[in-house]
Amino acid sequence: MYDEKAPFGGWGALYIHIPFCKQACHYCDFHFSTSLNKKDALVNALAKELVLRKDEFKNKTVETIYFGGGTPSLLTIDKLRFLIDTVYKNYKVAENPEITLEANPDDLIQSQMSPRAQSRGLTGNSIFEDYLEIGINRLSIGIQSFFEADLKLMNRAHNAEEAKKCLSEATRHFDNISIDLIYGIPGLTNENWIKNIETVLSFNIPHISSYALTVEPKTALDAFIKKGVIKNVDDDLAQQQFHILIEKLEASGFVHYELSNFGKPDYFSKNNSAYWQGKPYLGIGPSAHSFNGNERGWNVRNNSKYIKSLEQHILPIETETLSESDKFNEYIMTGLRTVWGVSLEKVEQDFGKPFLEHLLKASKKFVNLELLTISKLSEQSHQSVLTTTKKGKFLADGIASDLFMI
């Protein structure tokens, strides 16, 4: 049992959604637009929402700021600085917050000279140095694959050579880097999947997020598969590649601390760990979600409506109050995905004995199948936790749904 404490010291995860992309990836169903003509208005609306919602965090310290998307690396340094400054002016921010920027390789390497450097007449100044100067200290780079066939199938904006060049440059400036990889891609062999993993390891990247390619409804990938243009995802092959990933990364010193995330010690994502452990977080931007412990909220999934609403000083958000069953189910879902598991003591303390009895009864068959296990949190701890076994990891979400309190 992994006994390191969760890497999150307090309240306050802040997510800022940048809903723009150069082009649409065939598999993506996130909210974004390939039209950039409302970019400036959107950034102003983000800043206004940050100001209007500051009281929601008045008793909290912002420990992490995460620019997600979409493609946040499409924003100029000045726009990113403006948003970070807005946070600092309106929120209590930790002394050394984790500030993450999601970025695509082509945006990073095509910035041979940053906008700030050009305006100041400087030479030899990189986009990475500009990011560091405005406070960004962690990059999450969407590599996905180092093979051209995979990148073309997914309609990624970069090529394999750009991916490698980007990592070569990024690692010269940033220590805290995460990259995304996708497995289960039609046509991706286990041999090439191993080469993808080995390529990442050759750059000494300390954090990897890796996901099985999923076919979301109404995406281009969904349409291509239905028309027979692309083969469907092979679930058995995806499961093989998932276990190859675990074996290779754990042998290289990574901790598989969440179903889709692997980090070297001290390099776990603090922002995402907050989500998985039920910490309050504030989501800013169209389609962004928020959680305060009792309520969940989500913003309108439309850029024009979002901008118009904020121009009228109206928050474009809907909320729902979570029932005890909702909270229990979410804890089971997130807990089983992580190395920290589901604390039986916490279930009884937070939800009551009937919930604990339900959990123990419902989980018994999975324990017998060696998909779940109950063990002590650590040698020093008296707490018992329910976790997935290696055999059960790939099935974690399905197992969790069978443990829900309906």
N, C-alpha and C positions, 0 to 999 in steps of 0.2 A: 504494500500500500504506500502510495506517495504521501509523504508527511509534511511537505512544504506548505506553509499557510498561503491562502489566496493572496495574490499580489495587488491588493487594492486597499489603501490605507484609510479611505474616508468616502464621504458622499460627493457626488457631483460629476457625472459623466455628461459631457456636452457634445451632441452630434449636430453637424451642419451639413445639410444636403445640397450639393451643387448639381442641378439637374440638366447638364449639358454634355453632349458627346459629339465628336467629329462624325462618327458613323455608328450605325446600329449593329451590335454583335448579334449574330443569328440566334443565340440561345437566351438572350437577356430579356427579362420581363420587369426590370426595375423602372422606376419613373425617370425619364430623361427626354430631352429634345435635341435634335440635330440642328435646329435653327438657333443661332446665337444672337439674333437681333434684339433679344430682351435681356441680354446678360447684365447690362449695367442696372436696369430697373430691378432685376431679380436680386442683385447684390444689395441694393438699397433696401429692398423689402426684407431681406435676411437681417440686416442691421436693425431695422425697425422692430421686427419680431423679437430680436434679442433684447431690445430695450423694454418692450411691452411685457415681456415674460420674466423680467429679472426678479420680481418678487417671489416667484415660484422657487427660487434658489436663495432667498435672502438669508436662510439659516444654514446654508450649505457652502462648502468650498469646492470650487471646480478643480478637480484633480486631472481630468483629461479633456482635451478638445480634439475632435475627430472630424476632418473634412472628408466626407464620402460622396458617392455619386452613383451614376454620372461619372464625370471626369474632372475633379477639382483642379488638376494640373493645367486645365485650360484657362484658369484665372491668372491674371497678371500678378506680379509681386505686390503692386500697390493695392489691388483689390483684396488680396489675402491679408495684407497688413491692416487694411481698414477694418476687416471683420475681426481680426485678433485684437486690435486696439479697442473695438467696441465691446468685446468680452471683458477686457481688463478694466474698462471705464465703468462697467455696470455690474460686475460680479466680483466676489471674493475669489481670487485665483491662488492656488497653491504656489509655493515658492519655485518649484521646478515641475510644472505640469507636463504630462506626456501630450505632445501636440503632433498628431498624425495627419499626413496628407496622402490620399490615394492618388496615384499617378500612373500614366501610361508611358511605356518606354519611348515612344516616338516624340512625345512632348518634351521629355527630358533631354534627349540627345539633339533635338532640333533647335534647342535654345543654346546655340553656340555662344551667344552673348546675351545676358539677361536684359530685360527692359530697363531695369534700374542702372545697369552698367552703361548702357547706351546713352541714357539721359545725362549721366555724369561724365561721359566721355572717357570711361575707363576701359582698359583692355585686360584680357586674361581673367576676368571675373566670371565664375560659372553660376548657373541657375541654382546649383546646390548650395553655394556659399550664400546666395541671396535668401534661400529658404532658412538656412541656419540663422542668419542675421535677424529675421523677423520672428524667430522663436520656434519654427517647426524643427522638431528633433527626431522625428520618426517618419520613414517613408514606407508606404504599402504599394508595391509596384505590380501591376497586372501583367505578368509574363504569360501565363497560361500554358505555353508550350514553346520548345525550341525547334520545332519542326514546321516547315513551310506549309505542308499539307494540312496540318491541324489548324494553323492560324488562318489559312484561307477558308477552310470549312466553317470556322467560327466567325469569319469576317472581321478579324482583328485589324486594327489600323497600323500595326507594326509588323516587321518581319523578324526572322530568327536572328539575323546579324545585328539588327538594332537592339534586340533584347539583350544580347551578350555585351554589346558596347555600352548600353545603359548601365548594366550591373557593374561593369568595369569602372565606369566613371563614378557611379553612386557610392561604391564601397571605398573610394578614395576620400570621400567627404563625410559619409554617414556611417556610424557604427550600428545604429538601431534600424534595421531594414527588414521588412517582411515582403515576401513575394507570393503571388497566387499561382497555383498550378491546377490544371483540370485533368482528371483521368476519366476513363470510360468513353473517350472520344471514338466514334466509329473509325476504324482503320488504325487506331493506335495500338501497336503490339506491345506485349510485356517487355520485349527487348528495348524498344524505343522509350517506353515509360521509365525503365531503369536508367537510360541515358539522360532523360530529362532530370531525374533526381540527382544523378551524378554531376550533371552540369551545375545545378544549383549549389551542391556541396563544394564544388571547386572554387566558388566565389566566397565561401565562408559566411553565407547568409545565416543569421541567428534565429529567424522565425519564418515558418512556411505555413500558409493557409492553402489547403487543397480540398477540392470538391469534386464529386462525381458529376459529370455532365448530365443535367436533367432536362427533359423535354417539357417546357412550360407551354400551356395552351396559348394559341394565337401568336406565337413567335414564328419567325421565319424558319427556324429549325423544325418546328412542329409541322409546318406546311410542306417543307422539303421531304420529310420522312413520309408523310401521308401520300405524297406524289411519287414516292419511290426514287427520288433524286439522291437521297442520302439513306444509308442503312440505319435502322433503328439502333438505339443504345443496347449493348449486350450487358445485362445486369450481372451475369456470372463473371464476365471478363472484368467489369468494373470492380467487383468484389475481390477478384484476384489482385488487381492493381492497388486496391486499398491496402491489402495485407502486405504487398511488396513495399509500399510506402512506409508502413509502420516499421517493418523489419529493417529497412535501410536507414531510416532516420533515427530510430532508437539505438541502432548500432553506432551511429555517429554522435551520440550524446544529446539528442533531442528528447524532450519530454512530451508525450502525447497527452496534452493537458485538456484538450477539448476535441470532440469528434473530428472536426475538420482542421484543427490547429496544433502545430508542433513548435515548441520553442526551446532554445537553450535556457538553462537556469538564468534568471534575472532578465529574460527577454520576452516573457509572456506579455500579451497585449493587455495593458491595464484597462483600457477603454472597454474592450469586449468582455473582459473578465467581470466588469461591473454588471453588464447585461446578464451574463450567465449566473451570477450570484444574487440576482434580485435587487441590486442597488438602484436607487433613483437615477433616472437620466432624462435629459431634456433634448427633444429633437426639434431642430430648427430647419425650416424649408419645406417646399411642397412634398407631400407624401411622407414626411418624417414622423416617427412615432415617439411618444414620451410615456414615462411611467413614474409614479410617485409613491408606490407601495400599495395604494388602494385603487387608483384610477389609471386607466390607459387612455391615451389620446392619440389622434392622428390628424395630420393636416391634409387639406384638400390636395388631390393628385392632379393638379392642373396649374401650369405656370401662370397663365393669364389671370385666372380666378384668384390665385394666391397673391399676385402683385396688386390687383385691384382691391382686394380686401384689406391689405396692409396700408395701401394709400388712403383708405378710409378709416384707418386706425382700428380695424376689426380683425381679431384673430380668426383665421380660417381653420378652426379646429373642432373636431367632434370628440366626445369623451364617453367612456363607459365605466361604471363602477364594477369592480371585480367581486364576485362572490367568493366565499371560502373555498368552494370546489374549484373555481377558476384559479385561485392562487395556488392551491394544492397541485392542480394539474400542471401548471406552469413550472412549479418547483421540481416536480418529477421529470418533466421534459428536459429542462435545462440541467438538472443535477445528473441525470444518467448520461448526459453528453460529456461531462467533465471528469477529470481525475479525482475531484473532491467528492463526487457521488452525492447520494441522498442520505442525510443524517436522520437516523431513526428517532433520535432524541429531539431533533428540531421539529420533525413531523408531529410528535406527540405534544411538544410544548406549544407550537404555533397553531396547530389545527385540532388537537384533541385525540383522545384514545381511539374513538371510532375510526378516524382516518388511518391511524397506525395499524389497527387490526385489519382494515381493508387492504392496506399496502402489503402487509405480511402474507395475507391469504392470497392475494392476486399474484404476488411475486414468486410464490412457492414453486409453481411449475417451471418457471424460468431458472430458478436456482437448481432444480433437479435436472434440467437440460444443460446445466453449466453455461448458461448465457448471462446469468447474474450471480453475484456472490455477496455475502454479508460478512464483513470483517471489521476489525478495529481501525479507526482513522490513522492511528500511529501506535507505536510501542508505548508511548507515554500517555496516550489518550484512553479514556474509558468510553468514548463515543463509538457507536457502531454505525457503519455506513453501508448502503446498498450501492454497488457499482456494477457496470458491465464487465464481463470477462473479455479477453481478446477475441474469443469466439463470438461474443455477442455484440461487439462494438458496432459493426456494420449494420446491425439490426436495431440499434438503440432507439430510434424514433418510433419504430413499430412496436417495440416492447413497451415503451413508455405509454403509448396510447392504450395498451391493454391494462395498464395500471391506474388509469384515470378514474376519478370519482365522478360518476355521471349524475 
